[in-house]
């Protein structure tokens, strides 16, 4: 289930004149109106930001934002993609895609709002999308536990080795299948949890 938390077009400079509520995103968020009131809610956030700069301002600011992510370390922020497009002498555009902890993104976005006015930049667009992954994570976790239980039972049958050869071979094949399924489900669960713990941020730059 996806829900748009904020979607705003802004015509203000980086001197902090814009005021609006901003969700802190990524960590499990308790929501009393969804399922068990005591259960954790796993929310994945994705942010989009549009920035405009005067002539010659795109590449330096994009480079500074890239360096800020890299300086934070890969456990906090990762540069997924970075591109600069120069269509003509007086115009440039670029895109920077990051994945970072919700806390780092919150601080980073706050820093952009507070950049000095002499940067001459405008925030042209900003949006945040929240996706509730609670059901997917819970269902995937339950499927993983069921497969692990089945693996344990099959392993016990193999260790006893009290059946016919054909039966043992069939159990071995089923055991191998279950092990492969466990690895696949573990990868799915890891990916889902990563989306919760590390939010995405896409920044578009233009002259």
N, C-alpha and C positions, 0 to 999 in steps of 0.2 A: 504494500500500500504506500503510495507516494502522496506527499502533501506539500504544497508550496508554502513556505513560512514567510518569505518576504520577496517582493519583486518590485523594485523601484528604479525609476529613471531620475537621475540627480544632476542638477546643473550648479554645482557648488565647487569651490576651490578646495585645496588640501589644507586650508587653515582651520578646519574643524568647525565650520559654520553649520554643517549638516547635523541634524539631530534625528535619531530614529532608534527604535529598539532593535537589538540584534540578538538572535539566539546563539548561545554558546553550544557548539554542536559536536556530537560524536560519542560521548560516553553514554552508558545506559541511563535512560531518563525514566523516573517513575511516573506513571500515568494512572490515576485512580479509576478512570472510566474505561480502561481496557483490561478485560480479563480479571484475573485475581489482583486485588488492590495491592497485595504484598509482593507481587512478582516483578522482576526487573523488566524494563522495556529497553530494547536494543534499537537505537535510532542512528542511522547513517546520514550524515550531512554532506551536501555538495554545494559549493559556493561559486558564483560567477561574478566577475568584476570587470567593468569597462572603464578604461582611463584614456584621456586625450592630453596631448602635450603640444607645446609650440614646436616649430621647426628645430630639428636636432635634439629633441628631448626624449624621443622614444628609446633609443638604444641605451643611453646611459642609465635611465631609470630601470629598464628591464634588466640590465646587467647588475644593478645594485640589488634588485629584488631576488635575482638568481643567487647572488653571493650570500644574501641573508639566509636563504634556505640552506645552502651548502654549509655555511658556518655553523648552523644549528646541529649538524650531524645527521646521519642517515636514520638514527633511531627516532628523530624528531621531525625531520622534513626531508623529502626526496623530490628531486626534479624529475618529472616524468617526461616532459616534452618542452622544447624551447625552439621557437622559430622567429626570424625577423624577415619581413618582406619589404623591399624598397622598390616601389613602382615608378618613382620619378625623383628628381633631385630634391624637391621640397616636401615629399611625402614619404612616410614610412609607417609600417604597421607590424605588429608582432603578437605572438601568443606564448604564454607561459603556463604550463600545467604542473601543479604541485600536489603532493599528498603529504599531509602533516597532521600532527596531533591537534585536537580542537583548541587546546590552550595556546599553541603557537600561532595558529591561524587567527585567533581572537586578538592576540597581541599585534600580529602583523597588520591586520586590517585597521586596528586602532592607530598604529604608527603611520599608515598611509593617510588617514584623516588628519593627522597632526603634522604632516610635512610642511616645511616653510612655504609661505605664499610665493616666494621668488621662484619656486619650481614651475609656477605657471600652469599647473595641471588641473584638470577637472575630472571628477568622477561622473561618468556619463550613464552608467548602469550598474546596478547591483542586485543580486537575487540569491536566495538561499533555498535549497530544496531539501526536505527531510523525508527519508524513507524508513518506514517501520519494518525492521528485519526480525522482530521478536519471534513471530510464528516460524519463520524459516530456520532461525537458529535453534529454537526448541525442538522442532521436528527433526532437523538434521542431527542434533545431539542424541535424540531418542533412537533414531535409526542406527547411529553409530554404536550405541550401547547394545542394541539388539544383535547387531552383527558380531560384536565382541563376545556376547554370551554364546552365540551359535559357534563361534570359533573355538571357545573353551570346550564345548560339548564334543565337537568333532575331534579335537585334540585328545580328549579322554578316550574316545573310541579307537583312535589310532594307537594310543599307548597300550591299550589292552590287547590289541591284535588277536582277538578271539573269534573273528569271523572268517568267512571264506575269502580266498584271494580276490575274487571279483568284487566282493563287497568292500574290501579294504581299498582296492584301487578306486572304486567309486567315491569312498569317503575322502581319499587323498585329493581327488579332483575337486570335490565340493569344498574341501579345506582351502585349496589354492584359490578357488573362486571367491570364497569369503574373505581371505586375506587381501585379495585385490580390491574387493568392494570396500573393505575397511580403509585402505589407503586412499581410495577415491573420495569417500565420505569425509575423511579427516582433512583432505585438501579443500573440499567445499566448505567445511566448517571454519577452517583457518581463514579462507578468503572472506567469508561473511563477517567474522570477528574483526578482520583487518579493516573492513569498510566502516565498522563502528569506531574502532580505536584511532583510525587515521582518516580524517576528512579530506575531501578533494577540493582544490581551489584552481579555477581557470581564470586567467587574467588576459584580457584583450587590450592591446595598446594601439593607439593611432595618433597621427599628427593632427 
